[in-house]
């Protein structure tokens, strides 16, 4: 049973409640490779044509909602995605450095099979405890969760009674959402976060509730 009053989502949320639409950025060249390669915060390329179409679909999905602010990771792929939402609301996208994707260090641009083949000890060490063991030269899941949680708490405090949009990344979204679906952070990779998916959360008086996870209904037109 929801902890929050059920109100039309296109209306402003109840007093004191922050409504957060948390999205993942649109598709990039790294996402579309077969197999896909890790894209942390070191690769900062643009969206592909598919990614731009996904972002436009995301913008259309949210265009009739009363959005008070739009935030995004400072990486290009997230900023471009957020801009497609912002154009419907006359808002500027506000970049936040600490929403950037997990740093995967020297594994940047590599696929998992080649990492396991070429760095088996590092691979095993990382996956034995990804919460506390960083990617070689990068961050751990715990590092990512700490900065994500700090950002979200600041935004919740800044926007009571308002609806906001945040565009993040695959791993940072997974790390933040794991608690709300009741799984241990070390298993955060089990959560699906498709390009330009939407997660809906409500926050009030220190309590955050996940309403919708990885919604992609607005992307049906692209399939």
Secondary structure, 3 states (H helix, E strand, C coil): CCCCCCCCCCCCCCCCCEEEEEEECCCEHHHHCCCCCCCCCCCCCCECHHHHHHHHHHHHHHCCCCCCEEEEECCHHHHHHHHHHHCCCCCCEEEEHHHCCCCCHHHCCCCHHHHHHHCHHHHHHHHHCCCCCCCCCCCCHHHHHHHHHHHHHHHHHHCCCCEEEEEECHHHHHHHHHHHHCCCHHHHHHCCCCCCCEEEEEEECCEEEEEEEEECHHHHHHC
